[in-house]
Amino acid sequence: MNPMQILQSFISKGLSPQKIAEQMMGNNPVMANLVKMANAGDTDGVEKVARNIFKEKGRDFDKEFSEFKSKFK
């Protein structure tokens, strides 16, 4: 199952974005930190972590985020 299908599955169950993140986080400290930052309204921090993860994996955050957003139009 690709990430979009996973998200659609959670959404179809009526879960909020916060609950979706909690389900996906499990025992992952990076995800736990991201949820904490998001709850505190630290969107810059969340974006910085995401950009670092993409950079470590040799991927283009801006390109992939743009493609991700286009799926919701």
C-alpha positions in Angstrom: 0.0 0.0 0.0 1.5 3.4 -1.0 1.4 6.4 1.5 -1.6 8.0 -0.3 -3.6 4.8 0.1 -2.7 4.6 3.8 -3.8 8.2 4.3 -7.0 7.6 2.4 -7.7 4.6 4.6 -7.3 6.6 7.8 -9.4 9.4 6.4 -12.2 7.0 5.3 -12.3 5.8 9.0 -13.0 9.4 10.1 -9.7 10.0 11.8 -8.4 13.5 12.2 -5.0 14.5 10.9 -3.7 14.4 14.5 -5.0 10.8 15.0 -3.6 9.8 11.7 -0.1 11.1 12.8 -0.5 9.3 16.1 -1.4 6.0 14.4 1.6 6.3 12.1 4.0 7.4 14.8 4.0 4.3 16.9 7.3 4.3 18.9 9.2 6.5 16.3 10.8 9.4 18.2 11.1 11.5 15.1 7.4 11.2 14.4 6.7 11.9 18.1 8.8 15.1 17.9 7.0 16.2 14.6 3.6 15.8 16.3 4.8 17.8 19.3 6.1 20.6 17.0 2.8 20.5 14.9 0.7 20.8 18.1 2.8 23.7 19.2 2.3 25.4 15.8 5.9 25.1 14.8 5.4 24.7 11.1 8.9 25.9 10.3 10.3 23.2 12.5 8.2 20.5 10.9 9.2 21.7 7.4 12.9 21.8 8.4 12.8 18.2 9.6 11.0 17.1 6.5 13.5 18.8 4.3 16.4 17.2 6.2 14.8 13.7 5.8 14.4 14.3 2.1 17.9 15.6 1.7 19.3 12.5 3.6 17.5 10.3 1.1 18.7 12.3 -1.9 15.2 13.4 -2.8 13.8 16.9 -3.8 11.3 18.0 -1.1 9.9 20.9 -3.2 9.2 18.8 -6.2 7.6 15.9 -4.2 5.6 18.2 -2.0 4.2 20.0 -5.0 3.2 16.6 -6.5 1.6 15.6 -3.2 -0.4 18.8 -3.0 -1.6 18.4 -6.6 -3.3 15.1 -5.7 -5.7 17.0 -3.5 -6.9 19.5 -6.2 
